[in-house]
Amino acid sequence: AKAQNETWPRSFCNIVSHGGTSPRSKLAMISLRHLHAVTKECKCPKRLLQDFCRRGGHDAHGARFGHVLAFPCSGPLCSLAGARRFYVDSIDRTVSVQTMTDPMEVLAFMDRHNDANTRTFEASLRSLGRLSAGERYKTVVEDNRFHAILSTLASRLEDCDATMLSKISDATARFRSSTPELADLAQRLAEVARQREDTFSPRNLANVAMALSMRGVRDVPTVEFIRNEALKLMDDLEPVHCIMLLEAFRRWGVFDRQLVDLLVERMSDEVDRFTTRDLVDALAVISRLGLARGFLLRRLCGLAFENLRQFSARELAKMCYSLARLRFLAQSNVDDLVEAMRPEMERLVGSQISEFLFALAMVNARHQLDTARTLAAQYVDSMGGIPKMSGGSLIDYAWSLVALDLVREFEDDFSKALKETFSRNPPQNRTPLLKLFDVICALELEYKDLNIPVASSWKAACDDADRYEMDRLESSRLHNEVMMRFDQLRGSSNGVRWKLQMQRNSSCGPYRVDMLDQETKLAIDLEIVSWPTARHVKHRLLEAQGYRMVNLQYWDWRRARTEEDQNLFLEREVTQVLESNPLPASEKVSE
């Protein structure tokens, strides 16, 4: 300090001359106060300061200067340094953490530097989330040093601005699953974020919402806060922000019609700003939500199919999967997607293969069976084989083989996939259970000779999922519309007049159907976008049991605007089925 040594300017000259070290080779810590004072009191040559600033903290041999504090680009030093700035110690630590490749190294580094600033702790948490994969994940999240990082961040949240809260939230979302410690940090983040009303940018708000939903924070005040902030920022939201908010509310299990409508409208207005990734992610979240928004889907599909060559094979597979679930994929579209994907198809692995195979099966693309066979064989050889696949991927694979009648060609792989599935615990998510329900029914009706045992827990879970979803759909507005039309509907087929007496949610073999006329055994299902599988597998199995199946496509029904159009549409669909499978005169009383 100057008070202790009047010759400190000369010492500073020596430090600069020796590239950031004193003559005794000890690292120098130059304070902000010293740097400003140099311009007034230091007698060292001006060129030394210019040289020091130009090197940016390095000596003439390229060695790091050590620890230098930054100074604002104003005052006398600004004329010396221009746009160059000094690196502060915290930035050095942050960069060090970001470049590490071993999570244990990160933990050890932060244990040694527990006085680091919040930015460094956030970077360490992000690095740990990125590096903690596979077997290392459990080791990291159970380490006391990891808990110390979370505890330190939680204690500093009150002093963080909205941007830092967003970054910490995003860092917590990098971990593949929650732990009690991560959940506690996320809950504390939510409490602090609610105190920052009107301070979040669209990007920061979307990051916080997505992270909290992934970590299971779903208390009413938090969800309501995110909703209100999103409504305020609606005019500034970009496509990626809209997608993240939709996904967050989906994870929370909250469907706010006003918010969803505004987000969809905003996405429609900004469709020209979509990147390839935005487009793929948008279709994915729309399909998971089961949003039947034709105008937005048409614009997104038009944009996608005009630029198919801009997408990677992985993105094309994901997009195809989403469109198939939305029943917005025609067989001609499949041909375009297969052609665009063919050069890189062999690079698909694991769930990417099963998703594309599932999409082919959803549209019943029998003309692409050769492609389906290639994918089915490729699937079992990727990522270490069937035991390494996720449960959802295995179920998609099994359902696809059943839907495309490829089970006999891949009996061993089909059996292995199901046995591996049944060796695990049933999920709580009903979507894979509804897919597997079709597979179990096929085992009972078409593939008994394979003798694949079905675990009782899986059988019960699939039955419960099918019953719950069918009961839920029974009172839907769409089902009410169709039922009202049948009350007035009459027609004739092959000279026999008919009037159907439909009953809702009726048992039909091992299934339930949306509507059933017991006398004619004519059953109707609505092909809605929220149901995870196409109905043609179910109908194939039931037709073999003697039922006459009618599949009403959602988008065809929506094109019938008036009651007259709806009546004509239903009469045409029913008549077409009855003509292909005629009613005996004794089955229906003619009028």
FENGICOR-V630493 format. One record per residue. N is the residue number from 0. PSI is psi in degrees with one decimal (999 if undefined). BURIAL is I if it has 9 or more other C-alpha atoms within 8 Angstrom, else O. D_LAST is the distance of its C-alpha to the last C-alpha in whole Angstrom. Layout:
[[N/PSI/BURIAL/D_LAST] [N/PSI/BURIAL/D_LAST]]
This chain:
[[0/151.1/O/109] [1/-35.1/O/112] [2/-28.3/O/113] [3/-23.3/O/114] [4/105.5/O/115] [5/-10.5/O/116] [6/16.5/O/116] [7/-32.1/I/112] [8/-36.8/I/112] [9/-37.9/I/114] [10/-37.6/I/112] [11/-39.6/O/109] [12/-41.6/I/111] [13/-40.4/I/111] [14/-47.3/I/108] [15/-42.6/I/106] [16/-32.7/O/109] [17/19.8/I/108] [18/36.5/I/104] [19/4.6/I/103] [20/155.4/I/105] [21/168.6/I/109] [22/-23.1/O/112] [23/11.2/O/111] [24/24.7/O/108] [25/138.0/O/106] [26/135.7/I/103] [27/140.6/I/103] [28/106.8/O/101] [29/121.2/I/101] [30/161.2/O/100] [31/-37.6/I/99] [32/-40.9/O/102] [33/-43.4/O/104] [34/-42.8/I/102] [35/-35.8/I/102] [36/-28.7/I/106] [37/-39.2/I/107] [38/-23.1/I/106] [39/-37.9/O/109] [40/-18.2/O/112] [41/132.4/I/111] [42/6.3/O/114] [43/153.9/O/112] [44/144.3/O/112] [45/-32.0/O/109] [46/-27.2/O/108] [47/-42.7/I/107] [48/-42.3/I/105] [49/-42.7/I/103] [50/-42.1/O/103] [51/-45.6/I/102] [52/-38.7/I/99] [53/-36.3/O/98] [54/-16.7/I/98] [55/38.4/I/95] [56/16.4/I/97] [57/150.4/I/98] [58/-175.3/I/102] [59/-19.0/O/103] [60/7.1/O/102] [61/5.8/O/99] [62/149.5/O/99] [63/142.8/O/97] [64/-29.3/I/99] [65/-119.1/O/97] [66/108.7/I/96] [67/136.5/I/96] [68/142.5/I/95] [69/155.6/I/93] [70/149.6/O/94] [71/150.4/O/92] [72/68.9/O/93] [73/164.2/O/95] [74/-169.2/O/99] [75/-35.6/O/102] [76/-21.7/I/100] [77/-35.1/I/97] [78/-16.4/O/100] [79/-38.6/I/101] [80/-23.7/I/97] [81/-131.4/O/95] [82/-6.0/O/91] [83/146.1/O/93] [84/161.2/I/92] [85/147.6/I/93] [86/132.5/I/91] [87/164.3/I/91] [88/-38.4/I/91] [89/-34.5/I/88] [90/-40.2/I/86] [91/-44.0/I/88] [92/-40.7/I/87] [93/-45.8/I/83] [94/-39.1/O/84] [95/-45.4/O/85] [96/-41.6/I/82] [97/-26.0/I/80] [98/-3.2/O/81] [99/148.7/I/81] [100/-0.7/O/79] [101/122.2/O/80] [102/-32.1/I/78] [103/-31.5/O/81] [104/-38.8/I/84] [105/-45.8/I/82] [106/-42.6/I/82] [107/-40.6/I/86] [108/-45.9/I/86] [109/-28.4/I/85] [110/-36.0/O/87] [111/-29.1/O/90] [112/56.4/O/89] [113/-1.5/O/87] [114/9.4/O/89] [115/162.7/I/87] [116/174.8/O/85] [117/-34.9/O/81] [118/-39.6/I/80] [119/-40.2/I/82] [120/-38.9/I/80] [121/-41.9/I/77] [122/-36.6/I/78] [123/-39.8/I/78] [124/-40.7/I/75] [125/-42.6/I/73] [126/-39.7/I/75] [127/-39.3/I/75] [128/-35.3/I/71] [129/-36.0/I/71] [130/-17.7/I/73] [131/79.9/I/72] [132/154.6/O/70] [133/-135.3/O/69] [134/-22.8/O/71] [135/-18.4/O/74] [136/-50.3/I/71] [137/-39.1/O/72] [138/-41.9/O/75] [139/-51.7/I/75] [140/-17.1/I/73] [141/-3.2/O/75] [142/134.2/O/79] [143/-30.1/O/80] [144/-34.2/I/82] [145/-43.0/I/78] [146/-35.5/I/78] [147/-38.1/O/81] [148/-45.9/I/79] [149/-41.3/I/76] [150/-41.2/I/78] [151/-44.9/O/81] [152/-42.9/I/78] [153/-36.4/I/76] [154/-17.0/O/80] [155/1.2/I/80] [156/-34.5/I/76] [157/-27.6/O/78] [158/1.2/O/80] [159/144.0/I/77] [160/179.7/O/76] [161/-37.2/I/72] [162/-45.5/I/73] [163/-37.6/I/75] [164/-39.9/I/72] [165/-43.0/I/69] [166/-42.3/I/71] [167/-39.9/I/72] [168/-45.7/I/68] [169/-36.2/I/67] [170/-38.5/I/70] [171/-27.7/I/68] [172/-8.4/I/65] [173/-13.2/I/67] [174/138.1/I/67] [175/-23.9/O/64] [176/163.0/O/63] [177/152.9/I/65] [178/163.4/O/67] [179/-37.1/O/69] [180/-42.6/O/71] [181/-39.8/I/69] [182/-39.0/I/67] [183/-42.1/O/70] [184/-42.4/I/71] [185/-39.3/I/67] [186/-40.1/I/67] [187/-37.6/I/70] [188/-43.0/I/70] [189/-41.1/I/67] [190/-42.0/I/69] [191/-39.3/I/71] [192/-35.2/I/69] [193/-18.3/I/67] [194/-3.6/O/71] [195/47.0/I/71] [196/136.5/O/68] [197/20.5/O/68] [198/-12.3/O/71] [199/136.9/I/68] [200/165.4/O/68] [201/-42.9/I/64] [202/-45.7/I/65] [203/-40.4/I/67] [204/-43.6/I/64] [205/-40.8/I/62] [206/-45.2/I/64] [207/-44.6/I/64] [208/-45.9/I/61] [209/-44.3/I/60] [210/-44.8/I/63] [211/-38.0/I/62] [212/-36.2/I/58] [213/-31.1/I/60] [214/5.4/I/62] [215/16.7/I/60] [216/110.7/I/61] [217/31.1/I/58] [218/152.5/O/59] [219/-45.4/O/58] [220/-38.3/O/61] [221/-47.4/I/61] [222/-41.2/I/58] [223/-37.0/O/58] [224/-47.5/I/61] [225/-41.6/I/60] [226/-49.1/I/57] [227/-41.6/O/59] [228/-37.6/I/62] [229/-39.3/I/59] [230/-37.4/O/58] [231/-36.1/O/61] [232/8.6/I/62] [233/-41.6/I/58] [234/-13.4/O/60] [235/-2.4/O/62] [236/135.8/I/60] [237/165.8/I/60] [238/-42.5/I/57] [239/-34.2/O/59] [240/-41.6/I/59] [241/-42.2/I/56] [242/-45.2/I/54] [243/-38.7/I/57] [244/-41.3/I/56] [245/-42.9/I/52] [246/-38.2/I/53] [247/-47.0/I/55] [248/-30.0/I/53] [249/-44.1/I/50] [250/-33.9/I/53] [251/-13.7/I/53] [252/26.2/O/50] [253/122.8/O/50] [254/100.3/O/47] [255/106.7/O/48] [256/-40.7/O/46] [257/-46.7/O/48] [258/-44.0/I/51] [259/-43.4/I/48] [260/-42.2/O/47] [261/-39.1/I/51] [262/-41.3/I/52] [263/-40.9/I/49] [264/-40.7/O/50] [265/-41.0/I/53] [266/-38.8/I/53] [267/-39.1/I/50] [268/-30.9/O/53] [269/21.3/I/56] [270/-27.9/I/54] [271/-10.1/O/57] [272/4.0/O/59] [273/134.1/I/57] [274/173.5/O/59] [275/-41.3/I/58] [276/-41.9/O/58] [277/-43.4/I/57] [278/-44.9/I/54] [279/-44.9/I/53] [280/-36.4/I/54] [281/-47.0/I/51] [282/-35.7/I/49] [283/-46.9/I/49] [284/-33.3/I/49] [285/-40.3/I/46] [286/-38.5/I/44] [287/-34.0/I/46] [288/-18.3/O/45] [289/36.9/I/41] [290/114.6/I/42] [291/75.3/O/39] [292/90.4/O/41] [293/-40.7/O/40] [294/-47.9/O/43] [295/-41.4/I/46] [296/-40.1/I/44] [297/-41.0/O/44] [298/-41.0/I/48] [299/-41.7/I/49] [300/-40.8/O/47] [301/-42.9/O/49] [302/-40.2/O/52] [303/-48.4/I/52] [304/-15.3/O/51] [305/-16.4/O/53] [306/38.4/O/56] [307/-33.1/I/55] [308/-11.0/O/58] [309/-10.3/O/60] [310/148.0/I/58] [311/166.5/I/59] [312/-39.2/I/57] [313/-43.1/O/57] [314/-38.3/I/56] [315/-41.1/I/53] [316/-43.2/I/52] [317/-40.4/I/52] [318/-42.0/I/50] [319/-41.3/I/47] [320/-45.1/I/47] [321/-45.1/I/46] [322/-36.0/I/44] [323/-40.6/I/42] [324/-31.7/I/41] [325/0.0/I/40] [326/35.9/I/38] [327/24.8/O/40] [328/114.3/I/41] [329/162.1/O/40] [330/-31.1/O/41] [331/-34.8/O/43] [332/-36.6/O/45] [333/-42.6/I/45] [334/-42.4/O/47] [335/-41.5/O/49] [336/-41.4/I/50] [337/-41.7/O/51] [338/-40.4/O/53] [339/-30.1/I/55] [340/-20.5/I/55] [341/-43.0/O/57] [342/-27.9/O/60] [343/13.7/I/61] [344/-34.4/O/58] [345/-12.0/O/60] [346/-9.4/O/62] [347/144.4/I/59] [348/155.9/I/59] [349/-125.1/I/57] [350/-23.9/I/55] [351/-40.2/I/55] [352/-47.0/I/54] [353/-33.6/I/51] [354/-43.2/I/49] [355/-38.9/I/49] [356/-40.3/I/48] [357/-39.9/I/45] [358/-42.7/I/44] [359/-39.0/I/44] [360/-34.1/I/42] [361/-38.4/I/40] [362/5.6/I/39] [363/49.8/I/38] [364/73.9/I/41] [365/-24.4/O/41] [366/-8.1/O/43] [367/30.7/O/46] [368/-34.5/I/46] [369/-41.4/O/50] [370/-40.8/O/51] [371/-40.2/I/49] [372/-41.4/I/51] [373/-43.1/O/54] [374/-40.5/I/53] [375/-41.0/I/52] [376/-36.7/O/56] [377/-32.5/I/57] [378/-46.9/I/56] [379/-14.1/I/58] [380/-3.3/O/61] [381/151.4/I/61] [382/36.3/O/63] [383/9.3/O/64] [384/-174.9/I/61] [385/-42.3/I/58] [386/-23.0/O/60] [387/-6.6/O/61] [388/154.3/I/58] [389/160.4/O/56] [390/-41.9/O/53] [391/-38.2/O/51] [392/-41.7/I/52] [393/-39.9/I/51] [394/-40.8/I/48] [395/-42.6/I/47] [396/-47.4/I/49] [397/-43.0/I/47] [398/-38.5/I/43] [399/-41.5/I/44] [400/-39.0/I/45] [401/-45.9/I/42] [402/-34.5/I/40] [403/8.7/I/41] [404/41.6/O/42] [405/7.9/I/45] [406/-42.7/I/46] [407/-29.5/O/47] [408/-21.9/O/50] [409/47.1/I/51] [410/-47.9/O/51] [411/-45.4/O/54] [412/-38.3/O/54] [413/-45.9/I/50] [414/-42.9/I/52] [415/-40.8/I/55] [416/-42.8/I/53] [417/-41.6/I/51] [418/-38.8/I/54] [419/-39.2/I/56] [420/-48.0/I/53] [421/-15.4/I/52] [422/-11.5/O/56] [423/173.2/O/56] [424/143.2/O/55] [425/142.5/I/51] [426/164.8/O/51] [427/-24.3/O/50] [428/127.3/O/48] [429/-18.6/I/44] [430/-53.6/O/44] [431/-28.7/I/46] [432/-38.4/I/44] [433/-36.0/I/40] [434/-45.2/I/42] [435/-25.9/I/43] [436/-41.2/I/40] [437/-41.8/I/38] [438/-42.4/I/41] [439/-41.1/I/42] [440/-38.1/I/38] [441/-37.7/I/39] [442/-38.1/I/42] [443/-31.2/O/40] [444/-31.6/O/37] [445/-28.3/O/39] [446/43.1/I/43] [447/-32.9/I/44] [448/-15.8/O/46] [449/-20.1/O/48] [450/46.3/O/49] [451/114.2/I/49] [452/135.1/O/50] [453/121.7/O/48] [454/136.3/O/50] [455/-35.3/O/49] [456/-38.7/O/50] [457/-42.1/I/48] [458/-46.1/I/45] [459/-40.9/O/45] [460/-41.3/I/45] [461/-41.4/I/42] [462/-43.7/I/40] [463/-40.2/O/41] [464/-43.7/I/41] [465/-42.7/I/37] [466/-42.8/I/36] [467/-47.3/O/38] [468/-37.8/O/37] [469/-39.3/I/33] [470/-37.0/I/34] [471/-38.9/O/35] [472/-17.2/O/33] [473/-36.6/I/30] [474/14.8/O/31] [475/157.2/O/32] [476/-38.4/O/31] [477/-44.7/O/29] [478/-35.2/I/27] [479/-39.8/I/26] [480/-48.3/O/25] [481/-41.1/O/23] [482/-39.0/I/21] [483/-37.4/O/21] [484/-35.9/I/19] [485/-23.7/I/16] [486/-27.4/O/15] [487/-3.2/O/14] [488/134.4/I/13] [489/156.2/I/10] [490/-174.4/I/10] [491/148.9/I/10] [492/123.0/I/12] [493/40.6/O/14] [494/1.1/O/11] [495/121.6/I/9] [496/146.8/I/6] [497/153.8/I/7] [498/122.0/O/9] [499/138.3/O/12] [500/89.7/I/14] [501/139.6/I/17] [502/136.9/O/21] [503/150.8/I/24] [504/57.0/I/27] [505/149.7/I/26] [506/139.4/O/28] [507/94.2/O/27] [508/-136.3/O/30] [509/-4.4/O/33] [510/174.4/O/32] [511/145.7/I/30] [512/159.9/I/27] [513/-41.6/I/26] [514/144.0/I/22] [515/132.3/I/20] [516/109.8/I/17] [517/-36.8/O/18] [518/-42.5/O/15] [519/-8.2/I/15] [520/33.0/I/19] [521/121.5/I/18] [522/145.8/I/21] [523/134.0/I/23] [524/144.0/I/26] [525/124.9/I/28] [526/83.6/I/31] [527/157.7/O/33] [528/-18.2/I/37] [529/-10.4/I/38] [530/131.9/O/37] [531/-16.2/I/40] [532/152.4/O/38] [533/153.8/I/35] [534/-5.7/I/32] [535/-26.5/O/32] [536/-49.3/I/35] [537/-43.2/I/32] [538/-34.7/I/29] [539/-42.1/O/31] [540/-39.8/I/32] [541/-34.5/I/29] [542/-32.6/I/27] [543/-18.3/O/30] [544/5.0/O/28] [545/7.0/O/25] [546/150.3/I/23] [547/113.6/I/21] [548/134.0/I/23] [549/127.2/I/23] [550/110.2/I/26] [551/114.8/I/26] [552/133.0/I/29] [553/-49.0/I/31] [554/-29.7/O/32] [555/-40.1/O/29] [556/-39.7/I/28] [557/-25.3/O/31] [558/-18.0/O/31] [559/96.3/I/27] [560/-41.4/O/29] [561/166.6/O/26] [562/-37.4/O/23] [563/-43.3/O/21] [564/-38.3/I/23] [565/-40.4/I/22] [566/-43.4/I/19] [567/-39.7/O/19] [568/-47.6/I/21] [569/-41.5/O/19] [570/-41.0/I/16] [571/-43.5/O/19] [572/-43.5/I/20] [573/-43.4/I/17] [574/-40.4/I/16] [575/-40.7/O/20] [576/-41.4/I/20] [577/-30.6/I/17] [578/-32.9/I/18] [579/-22.4/O/21] [580/79.6/O/20] [581/150.6/O/17] [582/129.3/I/14] [583/148.6/O/15] [584/-27.6/O/12] [585/-15.1/O/13] [586/-24.0/O/13] [587/131.5/I/9] [588/120.8/O/6] [589/150.7/O/4] [590/999/O/0]]
